Amino acid sequence: MAYRTDFPLPTPTAPASFGVNIHFIHWNLHQVAQIAAAGVKWVRIDFQWWRCETSPGVYDFSIYEQLFAELKKYNIRALLIMCYGNALYLSEAQKKLVEQTGASPHDFPPDTPAAQTAFINFSVAAVKKFKQQGHLWELWNEPNDGYFWKPAPDALAYAKLAVAWASAIRKVSYFEWLGGPALSTFDWAFIDTICRNGVLQYFDFFSVHAYRDTHPSTVIADWQKLRTIINSLKPSWKKVALVSGEWGYSELKFNPPVLPTEYQAIDSNGNVIQDSDVIASAAAVRKNILKATHELDSDAWGGYWIKPQMSRVEDPFGGKNAFRLESADRLEDPKYYSGIVQFGSATPGTWYTVSAWLRSTSGKLDITLGVDDWQTFGSGTRVVQIDEEWRRYTVTFQIKNPTHTLFQAHEHTKNNVAWEIAFPQTEVLSPPDQSTWDAYFKDRQADALLEMYKANIKAGVILSIWYDWQDTDSDSDNFHFRFGMLKDDETPKPVWSKLKNVSDVLSEWLPFTKL
């Protein structure tokens, strides 16, 4: 047990649970420093059977020794995928399919007793070589996808292999961290079958690739459902953690939109503009979500006057940079609506982006957010509906008349529950160009990363692996090739900068709630 104390499973906090998927082994080792610079604590990598055993029973792990040595320099741990097929052990039926279809021998699982024994022997040899070094050992990748488990997925076959695999490893290094199945999405039928056939007795973690086109927060209900299933079927003495083993968003595909609160661009007459250059320009000012960290000073908050003044509370990132505001009519002097305002004059004809992190203390609540709702007669504010989750709300305006304020956020009506606000800011937009349009989509990918980590942390997921570390082809119009944090020439993208920013600011990001 001393090993598990020295190398525990990660906790659902940031940056302790940050990880990325990598595809290099002994090549591109210089990129490990760049991974560490972003605050990444884990990498997920294929531990490929066919690379290590090219002659029956003879194993060469030297390329992985090089990788692990480099990771160790930066205190980065590895989630190792024990995979894929090996041409040395294909069954006759598999060989025929390779010949007929041109499929790779690596896409076939071990499906005969001899092949399964060989795969287990390879796994045991790898564990003996690298035991008690802090690795997590994961069985296969997406076995519910016919691409990785040919000719077709078989949940029962996976479960039988998993039990034999884990049982053999326990005999040579009992306290290694073992898990799987690294499913492609929440495949409930596959999950039910393997959970009823022994894997929960051996798995320390249960991994899923939670890809989706919807907002990342929709994953919380899926993790909760999975936790309920595992708790109902696992042995009473066994603890099984949840791992998000692979999940990302391409910078080219967001349909439906990744973020629930999109930019609204409103012209000087109060009309909403859709798909305009203004939206791209507004995106350009969003690069640093932690930019406005205002300090409390008497009844002014970094130049923001509070009506009425209330106590400082925890912000979305675990600091004390937020305020809780009661409804004004519940106070002794209900002269004002509760809210904050920064005085100053906006320039007519200029576009401004106003943003703040907001949440209510109970249920939904309408908040007026904007530049000035007096001189502009409403064209400088917008009503946003908030709920109990911290979210960043943003609206962009073109100011028509001179204003008295540069920021306002207040309750839309009186007699409400208390609400909280953090990181208010107003920024002037510059004329957009093509590079700004390009940055808009890349910035949305960066937002998706943060939202993914927030959702997983809230759900109690101990490890979140972002897919992918590097683009396959940064000039391609194929969205599959552009999931990376780096371009294919190793230039960092906004998603890398976002992760680095959060990692630099936050040493421990406590989960908002635990399921």
Helices and strands as residue ranges (DSSP letters): H 2-6, E 18-21, H 31-37, E 42-48, H 49-52, H 62-73, E 77-83, G 87-89, H 92-101, G 105-107, H 113-130, E 136-139, H 155-172, E 177-184, H 188-195, G 199-201, E 205-209, G 216-218, H 219-233, E 241-247, E 265-266, E 272-273, H 277-284, E 296-297, E 300-301, E 304-307, E 312-313, E 322-325, G 328-330, E 339-343, E 351-360, E 365-372, E 380-386, E 391-398, E 405-411, E 419-428, H 434-458, E 463-466, G 479-481, H 494-505
